[in-house]
Amino acid sequence: KARLDNNIKGVLLYIDSPGGALSPSVELAMAVKRLKESKKVLAYAAGNMASGSYYAGVNADTIVANPGAFIGSIGVIMGPFAHYSGVTQIDNGILSGGVSADSIEQFYLTQGTGKDFGNAFREMTDEERAVYTSDIAREYDVFVQWVADERGISTETIRNELGAYLYDAQTAVDKHLADAVMGRDEAFRQAATDSGVDPGDTR
C-alpha cells in the first residue's frame, strides 16, 4: 500500500523483535526490497532487531538503533528437540511438571523416513542430523549473502567475526550492522528528512 500511495513519501519500520520463523522473515525482507525501489525506508531498532527481524529490516536504506537496542544474531536455528533416556514418569500436573526416568519406550507409526523427527523419546539419527544441518546451512548461506549485499560486509566477516552474536547499538554501528544511534523522536525526524519532507510538517 505504501509503495503505491503517492501521498506516502517514506516508510519507517519500527522494529522490536527477537526474530521468528524463517519464511515470514524472508517475505518481509523481499517486501522491503520492493518498497525501497520507490520510497525511502528507515528501519528503527527500538529494542531487539535480531535474527529474523534483522533479516526482515536489513534492506532498509538506513538502520538506526535506539541507544538501548541489541542488533545482530545472524544465524539460523531449528528446534528445540528433546531426548529422554530411561523415562519412567512424566508429571504434567497443574502446578508442576517433570520427568522421572528408569526406562521407557515410545514410538510412532509413520510413513516416510524421519517423519517422527523431534520425538523426545529417541535420539536423533546421524542421517537426520546431516539432513537438517544441511537445510539450515543453506538458509544461513542465503541470510549471510543478503546481509553482505545490503550492508557491504564481506561474507567472511559475517561468518568468522560477527557470527550470530547480539551487539549493543554503538557496537552494531561500529560493525556496520546499523548506521546511527538515535532516540525515537530523532529517528522519526530523520526518516522524514531522508524522505524529502519537513519533519515538523509530517504525519
Summary of the structure (lengths in Angstrom):
residues: 203
radius of gyration: 21.9
end to end distance: 16.3
largest distance: 70.2
contacts: 574
relative contact order: 0.18
helix: 36%
strand: 20%
